[in-house]
Amino acid sequence: GAAPWCTPLKRGVSPGDRAHQVFYDYNDVESLEAAVREAGDDLAAIFAAPIKHDTFIDQELPDPAYARRARELCDAHGALLIVDDVRAGFRLARDSSWSLVGVKPDLSSWGKAIANGHPISALMGAEVAREAAMTIYATGSFWFSAAPMAASLKTLARIRDTDYLERTETLGQRLRDGLDESARRHGFPLRQSGPAQMPLIMFEDDPALAKGYFWAQALMKRGVYVHPWHNMFICAAMTDGDIDFAVQAADDAFKLMKAAGPLEAPAKLAFMTQMLDH
């Protein structure tokens, strides 16, 4: 998220870095169609996240009608449909994440999930993109690193042969249910959005994230790391006991927050607010 075409800040970015981008609203078919009209004959591709996983706001699963329309528009204009699966890859499905809505991308990008955290990435593509992809020059410093390759082979075998996906979904729902029950009991309604295995946990009526930061810091002191405004990931190595430990720590953190009274947002949020303004 730091390349010039996608950084949230405009400083250090030239107009040419974004000259050929047209933005649209996720899950909004009319907005997507308007962006395609603006691109006109120059439409090369439609980029889409597998789910709406922006920071600071609730996550959204893809509306099947929106995903299908993106596929139709690409087919009609000879453009490529590209799904960025770097964050969600193998966490929602064993295939591209949009397989859940029955839509196949032409290109999909993948990252460390391929190798259980080892540094590796890949661009997957359909046959329609193969010839053009073969004409593009690319190189890298670590293409022959053996450890990520070995890790990826072992990881992909686990993805193929085990119930890791179903277990992470179950564990994520166990965490979500436990946090909801505890939060209600202490009078702190939560907004838990997106897939349970990729939880985003935020507080109602917390525009400055004061509650979120206080709660996250209290949890960290109890041995549980959560994020106040970014989605997180359930790991297949986790157990029911890990989830129960986290829920108990969260319950203690709710008690502490209730006793603390009114909270102030940390000063570090000034930078985050500046990012949102851009």
N, C-alpha and C positions, 0 to 999 in steps of 0.2 A: 503493500500500500504506500510505498514511498517514491515510486517512479513519477516523473513529471506529469504523465497523463492522468494519474489517479491520486496524487497527493491532496489532502484536504486543505492545504494552505497554498496560496498563490505566489508567495515569495519564492524567488529562484526558478520560476516557471515562465517560459516565453510563450507568447500567443500561439506560435507554431506548434507547441507541444499539444495543444488541445484544439487545433484548427479544424480537425476533421471528426470531432465528436459531437453527437447530438444526444441529449439526455432525455430519458422518459421515466415515468413513475412505475415502479414495480407493481405487478398485478393489475395494472390499469390499461385495458385494451385500447381505449380511445387515445390515451397518451402515447402508447406504442405506435399506433397507426399514424398519429400526427408526426412523430419523429421520423418514421419511414417516408412520409410525404416530404418532409423537409430535406431529407437526404437525397431524394429524387433518384436520378439514374446513377448516382455515385454511391449507392448503398453497397457496402462490402460485407458487412456482418452485423448481426444483432448479438450483443453480449448480454448474458443473464447470470445472476447468481442462482444457485440451486434452491435456496430459500432466501427470503429477505433477512439478512443477518447484519444489518447496519448496527453500529454502536449507539448507545444511548436511547434507543427506541425498541419497542416490542418487535420480536421476530414474526414473520409471516411465512406460512407454507405457500408454495406456488398454486395459484388458481389454475385448474386444468384448462379452462377456456383461454386464459392468457398464454399459457405455455403452448397450446395448440395453435393459437393465432400467430405466435412468434415463428413457429415452424412453417405455417402456411405462407407468411410474408416472405420468409427467406426463400422458400421454394419458388414463389411467384417472381422474385426479383433476381434469382441467381446468386443470392448471398449465402453466407455461412451462418449457421446458428452455433454460438459458442457458449458453453456453460462452464463457469469457473468453479471447479470442484476441489480447489486447494483446501478450503476450510472444512467442507462437509463430506469430502470423498470417503467412501466406505463406512460412513457413520449413519447414513440413511438407507443405503442399499448396497448390495454387492456389485452393482453395475453403476453407471452414471446415476446421479441422484434424481434426474428427471425421468428415469425409468418408472418411478412411482406414479407419474402422471401420463405415462405412455408416450412420451416424446423423446426422440433420439436426436442428440446434437450432432453436428458435423465435426466439431472439435471440442475437446474437454481438457482442462488443465488440472494437473494433480501434483501434490507435494509430499511432505514427509510421512503422510499416512501410509504410503506405499511400503515404507521400510520401518514402521514403528518408531518414527522420530529421527532416524538417521537422515543426513542431508542428501536428498535426492528429489528430482522432479521429473515430470513426464508430460508430454502433450499427446493425447490420444486423438485419433482421427478416423473418419470414415473414408471409404475409397474415393469419394468425390474430391477430397482435399489432398490425396496422396501425391499426385503429379506436381502440383504447385509447391507442396511442402518440400519435395526433393530438390527443387531448384533454389532454395534459400540457403545461404551460407550461415552456419552456426558453429560455434566452438565453445569450449569450456575448459577450466583449469582442472576439474576433478572428475572427468568422464570415466577414468579408469580406476577410481577408488573402489577397492574390492569389498570393504566392509558394508557400505550401503547396498551394494548389489546382493551380497549374501543375505543381509537382513531383509531385503525386499522379497527374495525368493521364499524365505521362511514365513514372512508375514502374509504374503499372498496365498501360501498354502493354508495357513490358519484361516484366512478369510474364506477360502473355498470349502474347507473341510470341517469347520467348527460352527457352533451356534453363538459365536461372539456377538453378532448383531442383535439377536433376540435377547441375549443376556444384558447387553448394555441398555436396550430399551426397557427391560424389566427393572433394572437397577435405577435408571433415570426416573421412572415413574414412582418407584419406592421413595426416592429422595423428594420428588415433587409433592407427593401426598403427605409425607412426614413434615415438610416445611410448611405446607398450607395449614395443616392442623395446628402446629405449634404457633404459627404467626397469628391465626385467628384467636387462639386462646389468650394471647398476650395483647391483642388489639392492634396488630400491625399487618393490615392486608397487603399481600404480595401480588405482583404481576409476574407470573412465570409463563413465558411464551416460547413458541417454537417447539421442536421435537424434544421430548424429555431427555434424550441422550445428548442433546446439545443445549443445556439449560441457560437461559438468560433470566436472572432473578433481580427484580427491581421493586421498589416500594411505591405504593400509591401515595400521592400528595408529597412528592419528594423531588421537586424540580431542580434543586441545587445539589442533590445526591448526598445531603448531610446524613440521612439515615443509612443509606447504602454504605458509605465509607465507615461510619461508626460500627455498623454490624460486621462488615468485612474485617475490620481491624480486630474486633472482639473475637471473631472466629479464628483469625490467624494465631492469636495468642493461645487458643485452645487446640492448635494443631490441624486446623482445617483452612485451606486456601480457597476463597471464592473471590469473584470480581464484581465490583459494584455497578459496572455499566457495559460489560462485554460478555458475550456468550462463552460458555465453558464446555468441557467435554467429559463425558463419562468414559472411563477406561475399562476394557475387558478384564483387566487384572483385579479390579475392585470386587469386593464381596458384600454380601448383605450386612456383615458386621461393620465394614467401612462406612456404609451408608447410615447405619444406625448410630455409629459414632458421630458422624457429621450432623445428624438431626439432633442428637442430644447436645452437641456443642452449640448448635443454632438456638436451641431452646434456652440455654444459659445466656447466650448473647442477647436474645430478646429481653430476658429479665433485666440484664444490665442496662440495656438501652431504655427500657421503661423507667428505671430508677434514675437515669441521667437527666431526664426532662428535656427541654428544648435544646436542639443541636445546631451547631454552625457548620457550614460547608468548609472543607479545608481550602487553604489558599491555592494549592496546586490546581484547583479546578479552573482558575482563571485562564490557563492555557487551553484547557479543554473547551471552555466556552468560546474562546477565540476560534478554535477549529470549527465549531458548529456554526459560527457566524459566517464562515466562508463556504 
